[in-house]
Amino acid sequence: LCSVATAAKMNLRPIVGVVAQPLGKESLADDGKSYIAASYVKYLEMAGARVVPIQYNAPAEEIDTLLKGVNGLLFPGGGSCLQKECPFFQSAARMFQYAITANDQGDFFPIWGTCLGFQFLSVMGAGENQTILQSGFDSEDLPIPLNFTGDAKTSRLFAGAPAHIMDLLATQPITMNAHHSGVTPAAAAHNQAFSDFYSILSTNDDRAGRAFVSTIEGKKYPVYGTQFHPEKNPFEWVVEPTPIPHSNDAVLVAQYFANFFVAEARKSTHTFGAKENDYLIYNYPANFTGKAGGYFTQSYFFDA
């Protein structure tokens, strides 16, 4: 996936595009407002990257400009619509296809998806087949250890992980789940496109014992997804008591995932050149939404 020339010259100024989602309930009559939870921004920054927000409802030419400058994409968790007729899905699918085409042309370009982002990547890997997703999982506010599959130890994501990180992930309840929809191992096995596109690296069970896929990795492409939320461990502090793990071990595993993805982004040679500062997240204020009882501690808001 990474050419010798690209690998020999790492990008030491990586910038990751984080996709903003509709604010509130999405409809076809979009009001133009979108948001990014600041925890995703901080998560990438702690691994040595900077962030550019990509508003899903920005003009196509503006999104194309941003994709040509960033060194990877992160699709966050959230509650956006993943049906084909929804504006968010249509825009996200276009970004996904850009990344696939770039990689096919030798332009290394990694993608990460968390929670809803994981579900979106699953749909795309399944040939845009939304039936890969099922609902009714009892996995809200559920920190659990991972059940690694046999593919984990030879995967790009985990093969180089220190033994103590793998042990923590396999034995400690430090991967934070917050989802009702997901991909069952059976659904994944019965969708040939999904099985051809992804390796399943871990699974989990919800409170009722219902299995779901929790980590995926592209077989051919640098595409990675976790149904759980590594960014919450170090950066989300909501008002009401929650089981978000904040231990030293929980933060260590979050750092591992962030470090891995930013290392992938360093293989990308995209650059904004002299206009870099015009696009960075630093141009926008982070709002202390947690103070008023918001779901996220801090959030960024955008108007199309």
HELIX and SHEET records of a PDB file:
HELIX    1   1 VAL A    4  ALA A    8  1                                   5    
HELIX    2   2 ALA A   38  GLU A   45  1                                   8    
HELIX    3   3 ALA A   60  GLY A   69  1                                  10    
HELIX    4   4 PRO A   87  ASP A  104  1                                  18    
HELIX    5   5 LEU A  116  GLY A  125  1                                  10    
HELIX    6   6 GLN A  130  ILE A  132  5                                   3    
HELIX    7   7 ALA A  152  THR A  154  5                                   3    
HELIX    8   8 ARG A  156  ALA A  159  1                                   4    
HELIX    9   9 ALA A  163  THR A  171  1                                   9    
HELIX   10  10 PRO A  185  HIS A  190  1                                   6    
HELIX   11  11 GLN A  192  PHE A  197  1                                   6    
HELIX   12  12 LYS A  232  PHE A  235  1                                   4    
HELIX   13  13 ASN A  248  ALA A  265  1                                  18    
HELIX   14  14 GLY A  273  LYS A  275  5                                   3    
HELIX   15  15 GLU A  276  TYR A  279  1                                   4    
HELIX   16  16 ILE A  281  ASN A  283  5                                   3    
HELIX   17  17 THR A  289  ALA A  292  5                                   4    
SHEET    1   A 4 ARG A  50  GLN A  55  0                                        
SHEET    2   A 4 ILE A  15  PRO A  22  1                                        
SHEET    3   A 4 LYS A  33  ALA A  37 -1                                        
SHEET    4   A 4 SER A 299  ASP A 303 -1                                        
SHEET    1   B 8 ARG A  50  GLN A  55  0                                        
SHEET    2   B 8 ILE A  15  PRO A  22  1                                        
SHEET    3   B 8 LEU A  73  PHE A  75  1                                        
SHEET    4   B 8 ILE A 111  THR A 114  1                                        
SHEET    5   B 8 VAL A 223  THR A 226  1                                        
SHEET    6   B 8 ALA A 211  GLY A 218 -1                                        
SHEET    7   B 8 TYR A 198  ASP A 205 -1                                        
SHEET    8   B 8 ASN A 147  PHE A 148 -1                                        
SHEET    1   C 2 SER A 139  ILE A 144  0                                        
SHEET    2   C 2 THR A 175  HIS A 179 -1                                        
END                                                                             
